[in-house]
Amino acid sequence: MIGKEGEIKYVNTRLYDPDTVTWKGLMGIVELKKGERYPSTSADYRSNKLPLLYEAINEDRRNRGYRGDVK
């Protein structure tokens, strides 16, 4: 479904505050490997594997006035 319209529902099952959140839009989910309990940034996830994420991070940094890009 990646690149196509879809819908994601999340049902919060907390007893004291149950609710449902729905997101509709283009699908593009990246599966991440399960890491350590307190992992540092993995060397496996670089800009070549997650280009849209790094593009968004770098655009945000430019908007905030930071120099240089995260790679």
N, C-alpha and C positions, 0 to 999 in steps of 0.2 A: 504494500500500500504506500510505500514511500513515494512522495511526489504527487500523491492523489489526495483529494478531499476525504476527510474522515472525521471521526468523533472519538474522543477519549473521555471516559467517565471514571471518576474516583469517588468511591463511597466511603465516607469517614464513619467508622463504626463505634466511635467513642460513646459510651453510655450516657454521659452527661451533656453531649453536644453533637448528635448525629447530623450529618448533612451530606449532600452530593454536589460535586463540582464537575462541570462538563466543559470541555474545550473542543471547539470545532474549527477545522482549518486544514492546511496542508500537513501531511504526515512527513516526519523526518526524524525518527528516533534512532539514537545511537546506543547500542548495547555496550555497557561498560563491564569490564571484568571485576569480580569481587576482589577487593583488596584487603590489606591488613586493617587492624582495628583503628590505628591512627596513622594512615599512610601519608607519605610525602608525595609530591607530584611525581607521577610515574613517567619514566623516560619513554614508555610505549605510546603516550598520548601527545604527539607533537602536531604542529600545524599541518603536516602532510596527511595525517589521519583524521583530523577534525578541523578542516579548513573554515567552515562557517562559524564555528565557535571562536577561533582565533581572529577571524575577520571582525566579528562583533566586539571582541575584547579590545582589539587595536583601534577600532572606530570610537569606542567609548573613551579610551585613553586619549585619543586626539581631541575629542570634544571637551575633555577635562583639562587640556593644555599640557599633557605629558609628552615628552619627546621619546622617540624610539618605539619599536614594535616588539611585542612578545612573540617569540618564535618557538 
